[in-house]
Amino acid sequence: MRKLTYFIAASVDGFIGRPDGEAGFFTEYVDEEFFEFLKSEFPETMPTHGRQPLGIDDLENQQFDTIVQGRASYDLALEAGVTSPYAHMRQYVASRTMEKSPDPAVEIISEDLRGRVRALKEEGGLGVYLCGGSVLAGELLDEIDELIVKTYPLVLGSGMPMFASGFGLERFALESVRTFGNGALVSRYSRER
């Protein structure tokens, strides 16, 4: 069974963006060292339209071959005129309001999100990348097998939390931590079952 991994950027105080979700300020930490790390270990987490100008669109997927993202995350791509932002993976968008996908390569999940994600996890292949969305992560918290948190040395004070969910104790075990010269950390946790 493959894993559902929440691969997310966050501040030291656990916010993934401003209250409206905007998080462009994290990109200042993608320096040469951090970019080399992403390129070698997680190239598929970079959108296709960003990989092409960087000359890395030929890199093979290392961790994930499927992505599940929320409507707000997908809307960022649509606003940029991109209907298939992760063309190098199977793409799913969780949305109760989007009736039809604007691209045949993107499937909309409008009902039974947990059931659909469970079915994806039972398939063979690389892992499933849960991309962005506090609400989506909160809805799928019980299904998340692994957290990979890119923590940047910023304190936001308030904003969009990593999980929009009620109080609960979900236990994860720390597997590894990688530090970077710019103060960023990448921590990998696995769910304790």
KOLLO-983437 format. One record per atom (N, C-alpha, C, O): x, y, z. Coordinates in steps of 0.001 Angstrom, whole numbers, padded with zeros to 6 digits, always signed. Example, Ala and Ser with C-alpha at 12.3 -4.5 7.8 and 13.67 -1.06 7.14 Angstrom:
BEGIN
+013190-005690+007800/+012300-004500+007800/+013200-003300+007800/+014236-003319+008465/+012850-002250+007080/+013670-001060+007140/+012900+000030+007870/+013409+001138+008039/
# end
This chain:
BEGIN
+000846-001185+000000/+000000+000000+000000/+000886+001241+000000/+001827+001337+000788/+000586+002184-000879/+001416+003381-000924/+000919+004443+000036/-000204+004362+000535/+001754+005438+000295/+001477+006442+001309/+000844+007693+000720/+001082+008056-000432/+000026+008342+001551/-000422+009699+001294/+000488+010592+002117/+000523+010491+003343/+001230+011470+001440/+002207+012334+002087/+001804+013791+001940/+001607+014288+000832/+001686+014461+003067/+001438+015900+003085/+002799+016576+003056/+003506+016615+004063/+003162+017107+001894/+004450+017758+001655/+004150+019245+001619/+003539+019736+000670/+004584+019975+002661/+004082+021328+002834/+005169+022271+003356/+006056+021863+004106/+005084+023527+002947/+005945+024588+003473/+005226+025252+004634/+004015+025470+004584/+005981+025576+005688/+005369+026188+006864/+006346+027120+007563/+007564+026998+007431/+005777+028046+008302/+006572+028923+009162/+006936+028158+010426/+006421+027066+010666/+007824+028733+011235/+008209+028117+012497/+006991+027914+013396/+006928+026946+014154/+006018+028837+013309/+004825+028718+014148/+003679+027976+013467/+002530+028079+013897/+003986+027230+012406/+003027+026278+011844/+002000+026803+010863/+000979+026154+010635/+002250+027978+010270/+001312+028502+009285/+001855+028264+007878/+003057+028366+007635/+000945+027945+006956/+001348+027642+005575/+001105+028813+004634/+001339+028705+003430/+000640+029921+005175/+000421+031111+004372/-000316+032177+005156/-000678+031986+006316/-000527+033300+004497/-001332+034369+005085/-002750+033842+005303/-003066+032744+004847/-003613+034599+005991/-004993+034124+006180/-005701+033786+004870/-006565+032909+004848/-005346+034473+003768/-005966+034184+002471/-005251+033057+001724/-005646+032700+000614/-004200+032495+002329/-003481+031379+001725/-002253+031762+000929/-001454+030888+000594/-002070+033029+000614/-000908+033463-000170/+000368+033130+000604/+000459+033397+001802/+001356+032546-000086/+002573+032103+000593/+003827+032320-000243/+004824+031621-000062/+003784+033274-001148/+004921+033521-002025/+006201+033877-001293/+007292+033698-001834/+006085+034377-000069/+007268+034777+000703/+008171+033599+001037/+009348+033802+001333/+007656+032375+001000/+008503+031210+001278/+009532+030982+000168/+010582+030388+000416/+009248+031441-001036/+010144+031145-002162/+011517+031787-002008/+012468+031352-002659/+011648+032814-001161/+012962+033427-000973/+013965+032440-000377/+015173+032664-000458/+013478+031355+000217/+014359+030365+000824/+014779+029255-000149/+015549+028364+000210/+014281+029316-001348/+014680+028320-002350/+015950+028833-003026/+015936+029278-004173/+017047+028755-002270/+018350+029146-002790/+018975+027959-003522/+018312+026942-003726/+020221+028077-003911/+020866+027025-004701/+020908+025692-003959/+020619+024649-004546/+021266+025714-002673/+021339+024479-001896/+019959+023818-001784/+019822+022610-001982/+018950+024616-001466/+017609+024060-001294/+017051+023567-002627/+016401+022524-002682/+017303+024313-003695/+016843+023900-005020/+017470+022567-005424/+016787+021703-005973/+018762+022397-005156/+019433+021133-005484/+018807+019973-004726/+018669+018876-005267/+018427+020214-003467/+017742+019198-002667/+016403+018830-003309/+016107+017651-003499/+015599+019836-003640/+014299+019563-004268/+014481+018829-005595/+013764+017874-005894/+015431+019279-006368/+015683+018694-007683/+016089+017225-007582/+015677+016415-008412/+016887+016874-006579/+017364+015495-006487/+016372+014577-005766/+016289+013393-006091/+015617+015103-004789/+014758+014224-004005/+013259+014380-004260/+012504+013426-004074/+012821+015553-004678/+011391+015809-004871/+011121+016630-006140/+010372+017606-006080/+011703+016265-007272/+011508+017103-008470/+010051+017186-008913/+009633+018188-009494/+009280+016141-008642/+007889+016117-009084/+007007+017094-008326/+005890+017375-008758/+007491+017621-007196/+006678+018573-006434/+006716+019969-007053/+005975+020856-006630/+007566+020161-008038/+007609+021441-008754/+006657+021355-009943/+006715+020392-010708/+005783+022344-010111/+004822+022313-011218/+005508+022216-012586/+006604+022741-012784/+004860+021552-013497/+005405+021336-014838/+005803+022647-015499/+006883+022744-016083/+004945+023653-015414/+005241+024925-016079/+006419+025652-015431/+006973+026569-016037/+006816+025269-014218/+008007+025818-013584/+009244+024993-013890/+010354+025524-013917/+009065+023703-014121/+010188+022815-014413/+010772+023082-015795/+011987+023021-015981/+009919+023374-016752/+010378+023562-018124/+011377+024714-018259/+012438+024512-018850/+011092+025909-017739/+012070+026997-017867/+013377+026729-017115/+014423+027265-017479/+013318+025908-016077/+014518+025580-015306/+015330+024460-015950/+016425+024139-015490/+014792+023868-017015/+015496+022803-017712/+015511+021492-016959/+016416+020678-017147/+014514+021273-016100/+014494+020030-015311/+013240+019206-015588/+012885+018323-014808/+012576+019498-016695/+011335+018779-016983/+011569+017326-017375/+010608+016567-017507/+012820+016922-017563/+013102+015533-017905/+013422+014675-016679/+013654+013473-016810/+013434+015282-015488/+013740+014515-014279/+012599+013556-013948/+011424+013907-014049/+012967+012352-013556/+011960+011347-013198/+011383+011628-011816/+012056+012180-010946/+010135+011241-011633/+009506+011349-010318/+010242+010430-009345/+010534+009278-009666/+010537+010948-008160/+011278+010189-007156/+010383+009606-006065/+010569+008461-005653/+009418+010390-005600/+008603+009997-004451/+007128+009760-004808/+006481+008869-004257/+006613+010567-005735/+005179+010599-006012/+004887+010465-007500/+005641+010958-008340/+003768+009783-007818/+003302+009751-009205/+001859+010228-009320/+001279+010230-010406/+001283+010635-008176/-000110+011075-008114/-000178+012274-007182/+000505+012315-006159/-001003+013247-007539/-001174+014428-006693/-002656+014655-006427/-003492+014514-007320/-002966+015010-005179/-004314+015424-004787/-004158+016826-004228/-003421+017042-003265/-004852+017773-004832/-004779+019143-004338/-006170+019716-004155/-007145+019225-004724/-006242+020749-003362/-007513+021413-003127/-007842+022402-004227/-006995+022750-005050/-009070+022840-004225/-009544+023774-005242/-008770+025093-005203/-008418+025628-006254/-008501+025622-004012/-007785+026899-003914/-006379+026785-004510/-005920+027699-005196/-005704+025678-004254/-004370+025471-004838/-004456+025373-006356/-003637+025948-007073/-005445+024646-006832/-005629+024502-008277/-005992+025843-008922/-005567+026136-010040/-006772+026646-008218/-007150+027954-008758/-005942+028841-009016/-005975+029664-009931/-004872+028697-008232/-003655+029477-008469/-003094+029179-009855/-002652+030083-010563/-003115+027905-010234/-002643+027532-011570/-003584+028073-012638/-003140+028608-013654/-004880+027934-012405/-005856+028424-013389/-005713+029928-013613/-005840+030410-014739/-005446+030668-012526/-005259+032114-012657/-004052+032450-013519/-004007+033506-014150/-003067+031546-013546/-001878+031730-014381/-002081+031157-015784/-001156+031163-016596/-003287+030662-016071/-003583+030105-017386/-003115+028677-017569/-003003+028202-018699/-002838+027984-016470/-002339+026600-016525/-003455+025672-016049/-003885+025753-014899/-003919+024797-016929/-005005+023882-016566/-004501+022518-016096/-005249+021758-015481/-003235+022207-016384/-002641+020928-015971/-001292+021207-015311/-000246+020991-015922/-001312+021691-014050/-000069+022145-013423/+000942+021051-013099/+002133+021336-012984/+000502+019830-012953/+001406+018722-012651/+001235+017637-013711/+000877+016500-013402/+001492+018001-014943/+001281+017104-016079/+002158+015859-016007/+001891+014877-016701/+003181+015885-015193/+004085+014736-015037/+003582+013742-013988/+004286+012792-013645/+002350+013962-013472/+001741+013044-012507/+000253+012888-012838/-000297+013650-013633/-000387+011898-012223/-001853+011811-012274/-002371+012890-011338/-001900+013023-010209/-003347+013662-011815/-003789+014831-011070/-005250+014731-010654/-006129+014406-011451/-005477+015024-009369/-006829+015056-008824/-007005+016375-008078/-006093+016838-007394/-008182+016973-008216/-008524+018185-007489/-009781+017897-006680/-010802+017481-007227/-009696+018123-005370/-010853+017940-004493/-011664+019226-004510/-011182+020281-004097/-012897+019131-004988/-013754+020316-005059/-015215+019896-005063/-015621+018992-005793/-015991+020571-004235/-017438+020332-004232/-018153+021318-005149/-019346+021173-005415/-017423+022320-005630/-018060+023371-006438/-017675+023334-007915/-018423+023842-008751/-016550+022757-008249/-016131+022679-009655/-016832+021491-010292/-016564+020344-009935/-017713+021757-011216/-018508+020684-011815/-017775+019917-012900/-017958+018709-013049/-016939+020624-013661/-016253+019987-014783/-014801+020436-014809/-014505+021615-014615/-013912+019510-015043/-012500+019840-015128/-012216+020616-016414/-012743+020274-017472/-011395+021646-016328/-011029+022380-017535/-009963+021671-018367/-009566+022158-019426/-009504+020521-017884/-008443+019789-018584/-008709+018293-018439/-008996+017831-017335/-008621+017522-019531/-008872+016081-019429/-007856+015336-018566/-008117+014210-018142/-006696+015952-018300/-005674+015303-017473/-005908+015513-015974/-005190+014951-015148/-006904+016316-015630/-007192+016621-014223/-008579+016092-013883/-009575+016493-014486/-008631+015181-012903/-009911+014616-012475/-010398+015335-011219/-009630+015559-010284/-011659+015689-011210/-012270+016336-010061/-012853+015275-009136/-013568+014379-009584/-012546+015377-007850/-013155+014505-006838/-014152+015381-006088/-013759+016255-005315/-015428+015145-006315/-016451+015974-005693/-017218+015249-004586/-017900+015881-003780/-017103+013932-004553/-017812+013137-003538/-016887+012062-002984/-015975+011599-003669/-017130+011673-001743/-016402+010606-001068/-014890+010747-001236/-014212+009841-001722/-014381+011909-000821/-012955+012187-000937/-012108+011135-000223/-011140+010631-000794/-012456+010805+000996/-011673+009811+001739/-011667+008455+001037/-010628+007801+000944/-012823+008044+000550/-012901+006768-000155/-012047+006763-001405/-011389+005768-001709/-012054+007866-002127/-011250+007956-003357/-009760+007933-003034/-008979+007285-003730/-009368+008643-001971/-007962+008655-001568/-007543+007271-001091/-006438+006825-001398/-008398+006587-000350/-008080+005210+000083/-007846+004313-001133/-006918+003504-001149/-008690+004465-002144/-008531+003657-003365/-007207+003982-004058/-006534+003079-004556/-006829+005250-004095/-005549+005640-004700/-004383+005017-003938/-003410+004566-004541/-004488+004996-002610/-003418+004433-001786/-003274+002927-002001/-002183+002383-001833/-004350+002257-002367/-004300+000808-002571/-003711+000425-003925/-003367-000736-004148/-003596+001396-004827/-002998+001115-006133/-001488+000969-005988/-000910+001366-004976/-000862+000401-006999/+000587+000308-007011/+001206+001611-007485/+000509+002515-007946/+002503+001694-007366/+003216+002866-007852/+003870+003644-006730/+003956+003185-005591/+004329+004838-007085/+004932+005737-006104/+003836+006303-005209/+002662+005967-005364/+004226+007163-004273/+003295+007719-003311/+002337+008741-003882/+002423+009121-005050/+001410+009183-003022/+000412+010188-003374/+000779+011469-002635/+000910+011479-001411/+000941+012537-003388/+001346+013845-002874/+000107+014665-002555/-000671+014999-003448/-000076+014992-001273/-001147+015890-000854/-000567+017292-000899/+000322+017636-000120/-001080+018096-001816/-000509+019409-002111/-001435+020521-001649/-002524+020719-002189/-000986+021218-000664/-001645+022452-000270/-003099+022336+000102/-003842+021493-000402/-003465+023190+000977/-004842+023266+001389/-005035+022855+002824/-005049+021667+003144/-005183+023827+003683/-005425+023600+005092/-006706+022807+005319/-006750+021891+006139/-007742+023175+004579/-009034+022489+004712/-008915+021051+004207/-009383+020117+004859/-008293+020882+003057/-008112+019543+002489/-007294+018659+003431/-007648+017503+003665/-006210+019197+003967/-005382+018425+004903/-006175+018062+006152/-006025+016965+006688/-007017+018977+006613/-007865+018678+007769/-008857+017576+007483/-009095+016713+008327/-009442+017601+006284/-010406+016562+005900/-009750+015200+005755/-010371+014172+006026/-008495+015194+005326/-007803+013929+005056/-006831+013533+006161/-006042+012606+005979/-006872+014207+007289/-005902+013955+008354/-005803+012476+008718/-004698+011972+008919/-006922+011774+008808/-006894+010346+009163/-006213+009483+008100/-005744+008384+008396/-006160+009977+006881/-005563+009211+005781/-004085+009505+005566/-003407+008768+004850/-003578+010574+006178/-002182+010972+005963/-001256+009997+006675/-001376+009768+007878/-000329+009427+005910/+000627+008454+006431/+001966+009090+006771/+002725+008574+007592/+002243+010218+006127/+003562+010823+006271/+003438+012335+006136/+002652+012840+005334/+004226+013047+006931/+004338+014501+006824/+005767+014837+006427/+006715+014338+007033/+005923+015670+005426/+007232+016237+005107/+007033+017737+005167/+006387+018336+004308/+007614+018339+006221/+007386+019756+006493/+008661+020523+006194/+009703+020302+006812/+008554+021430+005229/+009646+022352+004925/+009411+023573+005824/+008540+024397+005545/+010188+023678+006895/+010002+024758+007863/+010997+025870+007560/+012208+025654+007530/+010460+027056+007338/+011293+028211+007023/+011397+029114+008248/+010441+029217+009017/+012549+029774+008443/+012773+030568+009657/+012002+031885+009650/+012587+032968+009633/+010706+031768+009663/+009804+032916+009713/+008745+032654+010766/+008314+031515+010949/+008324+033696+011456/+007176+033618+012361/+006109+034526+011766/+006344+035717+011563/+004940+033967+011490/+003858+034736+010879/+002888+035291+011922/+002233+036304+011674/+002791+034656+013063/+001886+035138+014097/+000446+034700+013915/-000237+034372+014885/-000008+034693+012690/-001336+034183+012360/-001320+033855+010877/-000366+034161+010162/-002384+033234+010438/-002456+032865+009027/-003212+031571+008841/-004035+031185+009672/-002921+030913+007746/-003566+029641+007443/-002784+028523+008141/-001593+028353+007883/-003439+027761+009019/-002726+026689+009725/-002464+025500+008801/-003063+025388+007731/-001576+024629+009219/-001293+023432+008425/-002528+022561+008266/-002724+021940+007221/-003361+022514+009296/-004572+021697+009274/-005748+022516+009767/-005695+023082+010859/-006801+022587+008985/-008050+023192+009434/-008922+022044+009924/-009705+021467+009170/-008768+021731+011193/-009530+020623+011776/-009730+020908+013256/-009083+021784+013830/-010616+020171+013847/-010846+020312+015272/-009693+019732+016070/-008787+019110+015516/-009738+019942+017363/-008689+019432+018237/-008674+017909+018221/-009716+017254+018226/-007482+017376+018201/-007294+015936+018259/-005823+015640+018399/-004987+016470+018040/-005495+014489+018908/-004095+014089+019040/-003774+013053+017972/-004249+011919+018025/-002989+013446+017035/-002538+012555+015964/-001034+012381+016153/-000287+013358+016109/-000600+011175+016357/+000816+010944+016668/+001607+010556+015420/+001219+009681+014645/+002735+011252+015266/+003671+010982+014185/+005059+010835+014791/+005382+011508+015770/+005874+009971+014225/+007244+009747+014693/+008211+010450+013747/+008081+010355+012527/+009172+011150+014316/+010185+011840+013519/+011116+010809+012896/+011696+009977+013594/+011251+010872+011577/+012128+009950+010849/+013469+010586+010517/+014512+009937+010607/+013438+011872+010130/+014683+012547+009764/+014479+014056+009755/+013360+014554+009636/+015604+014771+009887/+015609+016227+009765/+016839+016607+008948/+017949+016145+009213/+016621+017443+007971/+017741+017958+007181/+017781+019466+007360/+016756+020138+007250/+018952+019990+007633/+019098+021424+007825/+019788+022040+006615/+020534+021372+005899/+019528+023316+006402/+020090+024051+005273/+020751+025327+005777/+020390+025855+006829/+021703+025803+005028/+022454+026995+005404/+021607+028239+005558/+021993+029159+006280/+020463+028291+004899/+019591+029471+004982/+018643+029426+006184/+017791+030301+006339/+018793+028405+007033/+017951+028287+008218/+016729+027411+008043/+016005+027171+009009/+016479+026928+006843/+015333+026052+006593/+015619+024648+007118/+016772+024226+007215/+014554+023942+007450/+014615+022548+007877/+013615+021745+007047/+012563+022262+006670/+013931+020515+006770/+012948+019601+006185/+012855+018408+007123/+013802+017638+007283/+011689+018277+007736/+011448+017207+008709/+010481+016191+008109/+009471+016542+007499/+010821+014939+008302/+009988+013850+007782/+009441+013058+008970/+010193+012623+009842/+008111+012879+008986/+007437+012173+010067/+006587+011054+009469/+006018+011205+008388/+006507+009935+010181/+005593+008875+009760/+004532+008701+010839/+004806+008855+012029/+003333+008382+010410/+002231+008209+011359/+002476+006985+012227/+002895+005932+011747/+002208+007146+013496/+002264+005998+014405/+000917+005311+014341/-000099+005915+014686/+000885+004073+013911/-000375+003317+013786/-000444+002259+014857/-001422+001515+014927/
# end
